[in-house]
Amino acid sequence: MDVEQILGLFLYAVPALITGIIAYYFFKEHTKNEDGRRRFLLKKDLQVDALPIRLQAYERMALFLERITPSKLLIRVNPTSSSKESYEALLIQSIEQEFEHNLSQQIYLSDKCWNIIAAAKNATIQLIRKASLLEKTNSANKLREVLLTEMMERRAPSDAALAFIKEEVKNIW
């Protein structure tokens, strides 16, 4: 083979090679765009299905927070005896049962939201325990009175968590 034939072969091969490379990159970009479009459509379909479930989880947790607000909890859970210890245990048991009933909702909430709800639950339990430890609290009815007085003077721990839930739901839209 002489130089002229090699040069001629090279001149035919270069345009074919360039065309092949360009076709490869166009095909690659097209495939990438199609995958992105498919992922977007799938995510959109999943959100349509998941949004009502997520909103229901936020609703259930808002209801939980309302139910553990001390003033509402005291109205709903009446003492079974005059013992402050048994009433304290009954109130805490009621809060824990409500919380355990809603444990599965955490998969639909953000970690931050779930942690705030758990902190509100724990703060409410602490509030009940502290009120029970006071010397003036000597009966179940006195415990109720002390807790109600405490709630008139400050916000319930669940109020802050409820405000956070409302803000997070507002951000979903």
N, C-alpha and C positions, 0 to 999 in steps of 0.2 A: 504494500500500500504506500502510495506516495503522499506527500504533504497535502496536496490538493484534495485528495479523496478524504483524508482525515478532517481537513478544514470544512469540506462540504457536509460530512457526517455531523460534525460539531454544530454547524449552522442550522441543520435540521433538528438536532437534539435540543439545543438551547431553547428555542421557542416552545417546543413540546414540554420541556421540563418546567419552564416558567408558567405555562398554561396549567400544568398539573398541580403546581404549588398553589397557584391562585385558586383553582377549583377546590383543592383540599381545604384551604382556609375559609372559603365561602361556605362549603359544606359543614365545616366545623362550627362556624358562627350560626348557621341556620339550625343545626342540631341543638346548640346551646340555647338559642332563643326559643325553640320549640319545647325544650325541657323546662325552661323558665316559665313559659306560658302554661304548660300542663301543671307545674307545681303551683302556680298562682291560682288556677281554676280549682284545683283540688283543695287548696287552703281556703279559698272562698267558700266552697261547698261545705267544708268541715266547720267553718265559722258559723255558717247559717244554722247548722245542726247543733253546734256547741254553745252558741250564745244563749239560747233559752235555758240550757242546763246551768251555765255559769251564773246567769241572773237569778235562777232559782236558789243556787247555793248562797249567793249574797243575801237573798231574801230570808233564807233559813237562819243564817248567822245574825242578821239584824233582829229577827224574832228571838233568837237565843239571847242576844244582848239585852233586849227589852225585858225578857223574862227573868234575867238575873239582876236587873236593877233592884237594889235593896228595897226600895219602897214598894215595888210591884211584887217582889218575891215574898215580902212579909204579909201582904194581903192574900196571896195565893196559898202560902204554906203556913197553916195555923199550928200552934204548939199542941202537942198531944198530952203534955203534962206541964207542971209548973217548973220543972228542972231546966235551968238555963243550959246546962251541958247537953241534955238530950235535944233541946231545940236548936242549939248551935250545930250539933251533928246532923239533925234533920235538914237544916238550911244548906249546909255544905254538901250533904248527900244529894239534895235536889239539884244543886248547881252542877255537881259532877255527873249526875245522870243525864242532865240536859246536854252537857258537853260531849259525853261519850256517844249520845244519840246522834250527834252531828259531826263526829270525827271524820266521816268519809267526805265531807264537804271541802276539806282542805285541799283536795286534788284540783279543785276548780278555782281556788283563790290564790293570790300571790303569797309567797312566803312571808313577806312583810305584813300583809293583812292578817294572815293566820297567826303570826307571832303577837300582833297587837291584840287580837281577840283572846288568845291564851293568857296574855298579860292582864287583860281586863278581868278575866275569870279569876286568876290568882289574886289580883288586888282586891276583888270583892270578897273572896274567902278570907284574906288577911284582915279586911275591915270587920268582918263578922267575928273573927277570932280575937282581935284587939278589943272590940266592944264587950265581948264575953269576959275578958280578963279584968275589966274595970271593977273596982271595989263596989261601986254603986249598983252594979248589975248583979242582982241576987236572985232573979227569977226570969222565967221565959218572957213574961210580959214586960219586965223592966228592960230586958235585952231588946225587945221590939221597940220600946220607947227610945232607948239610947241610939239605936240604929236609925230610926226615923229622924231624930234630932240631928244626928250627924249628917244625914242627907239634906236637911234644910240648910245646913251651913256650908256644904260644899257639893261639887258635882260628883255624880256616881262614876266609878271607873269605866263603866260600860259606855258612858256618853262620848268619851274621846274615841273609843273604838268604833262606835256607831257613826261618828262624824267621818272617820277614816274610810269606812265602807261606802258611805255616800259619795265621798270624793272619788274613790276608785271606780265606782259604777259610773259616775259622771264622765270619767276619762275614757271609759269603754266606747262611748258614743263618739 
